[in-house]
Amino acid sequence: MPNPEECKYTKAHEWAYIEGDIAIFGISEFAQKEVGDIVFIELPKIGQKVEKGEQCAVVESVKAASDFYAPLSGEVTEINEKLNDDPSTVNKSAHQEGWFFKIKISNSDEIKDLMNLKEYEEFIKSQAD
């Protein structure tokens, strides 16, 4: 699984790791710290089509429920079944064991709209100011 430096990010704190025409999605370290202890994650179904920027999963923590928005468009090819049994995996390992699902990318042009780690860190800092 990817390191944070290898991922692309959205302003809604999702990450995408791109391998050819496959993308793996999850939430950033920053996001998992903000939401607190995760108790449930509702993932999309295999075969479901997701559209960039549209809600496609839900993360529930002890604090609140948060929507997860697809960083890219495509068809879900795999979900992280481990999260059904232990959603707190995301708190322990947001970029490694805590990935959410994989898609087959349908529009690779969308990748250019995502931020690299440095840009993402600057974005977080700008929001705190």
Stockholm file with secondary structure:
# STOCKHOLM 1.0

chainA/1-129         MPNPEECKYTKAHEWAYIEGDIAIFGISEFAQKEVGDIVFIELPKIGQKVEKGEQCAVVESVKAASDFYAPLSGEVTEINEKLNDDPSTVNKSAHQEGWFFKIKISNSDEIKDLMNLKEYEEFIKSQAD
#=GR chainA/1-129 SS CCCGGGCEECTTSEEEEEETTEEEEEECHHHHHHHCSEEEEECCCTTCEECTTSEEEEEEESSCEEEEECSSCEEEEEECTHHHHCTTHHHHCTTTTTCCEEEEESCGGGGGGSBCHHHHHHHHHHHHC
#=GC SS_cons         CCCGGGCEECTTSEEEEEETTEEEEEECHHHHHHHCSEEEEECCCTTCEECTTSEEEEEEESSCEEEEECSSCEEEEEECTHHHHCTTHHHHCTTTTTCCEEEEESCGGGGGGSBCHHHHHHHHHHHHC
//
